[in-house]
Amino acid sequence: MMELMHELYPICRSITGNGVRETLKIIRKHISIEKFEIATGRKVFDWTIPDEWNIFDGYIINPNGEKIIDFKKLNLHVVNYSTPIDITIELSELKKHIFTDPDMPNAVPYVTSYYKRNWGFCMTHNQLLGLEDGNYKVKIDSVLKPGYLTYGEFFKKGREKNEILISTYICHPSLCNDNLSGIVFCTMLGKFLENFSFNHSIRFLFIPETIGAITWLSLNEKNIHRIKHGLNISDIGNKGNLIYKKSRRGNTETDKTITRVLNKIDNNSKIIEFFPYGSDERQYCSPGLNLPIGHFMREFYDITANGVQKSGYHTSADDFSVISQDSLEEALKICVKIISEIDNLEMNNMKDVKTNNTSKKKIDFRNEQYYYNLKPKCEPQLGKYNIYEEIGGTYNLEKKEMKFAILWVLNFSDGENSLQNIAQKSKIDLEIIQNAASILKEKGLISEFNNNSEN
């Protein structure tokens, strides 16, 4: 697995572009993956396939003629999806387009600007502090124009049409744990499983995070009833403890089986309840789809010390030093065990057949507030409603609580969970949850549900 990771590491991947195609081409050496290309402009639920981005070079030359930033040496140096630029500007103007992480002053952050046209560079905070006044030559040689979103599928046909879905994302550039580990892990898992026969069919998705999952679900909505079990797999190669994040329902056969296997095999593993942020499980578990899919990972990202980012998440510190071959092999063996046990569950067990939990509970309209999500299939594209930060990828603790409240309200506004319930589940202050609901209602994304509402 490490050999494959080293081969994939230099590639500049994004949510579209030749980096994804090159990655899939390398994966195809190991498994018979099929490539799909979806054209720019296609509507996928509340989203639209964006223009395709490709980059060839990017650099900054200081007043002394020295190249101090070089995309070809580290692709994190250029903000992902940067528009082309070729100018000479003063330092004061350049600083408006430089991103650093003061909490990790020797690491280069990973920053994206997928849905807002912008350009920028990333460097260590210490390097920024050492820049001298003067004129800087700045160039980004990129192309952003109509093209395609690319993803891959590997399908292992079983005796039945019912499926186990294994999903990982392929859009991050040179970051080892997040998520080259998931890419190589799923590739080798698929290669291993190819030698055996199963009751369920097993479908592997190699997709750009968020927009890729939304695209696949939109295009395959009529067949998702076949998905009886699933795992989103990422961040699996470091030395942290294994974590299983349950599906939104929390009590599916998938959840029960994985909990049982992990508790038996690994005493240090952790089972955590669903929360509506993280990776693509939040799309698979959106209220209008509610699939039995959890997230299999290791403890790594968003680890903080006194509120300060120390894990290396989304920075150049996520390099080969954090990866362990033993960790990858251990997780692979456990995942094979999980899939084997899931596959041997009774095929006529109907607990997970329905994509929505239709159980009803008593609703107290007098004392609690209930809402319906008006765009329940995957997250709406919050950026176009001006309620989501336009620059992604950066670690900013202060922005998180309201962002999380927005996601909690969207995911659990299903007519059964009141704002009071959501505050309890999320451990976010009720007033913040209510403020988030007011914003979402104003934007037309949720509607209040009361005893005068139609059933």
Secondary structure, DSSP 8 states (H G I E B T S, - for coil): -HHHHHHHTT----SSSHHHHHHHHHHTTTS--EEEEEETT-EETTEE---EEEEEEEEEE-TTS-EEEETTT-GGGB-BT---EEEEEEHHHHGGGEE--TTSTTS-B--B-SSS----EE--HHHHHT--SSEEEEEEEEEEES-EEEEEEEEE--SSS-EEEEEEE----S-IIIIIHHHHHHHHHHHHHTTS--SSEEEEEEE-TTHHHHHHHHHTGGGGGGEEEEEEE-S-SSSS-EEEE--SSS-SHHHHHHHHHHHHH-TT-EEE---S-SSTHHHHTSTTT--SEEEEEES-TT-EETTEE-S-TTBTTSSGGG--HHHHHHHHHHHHHHHHHHHTS-TT-GGGTSSS--------TTT--EEEESS-SS---GGGGT-S-SSBS---HHHHHHHHHHHHHHHHTEEEEEHHHHHHHHT--HHHHHHHHHHHHHTTSEEEE-TTS--
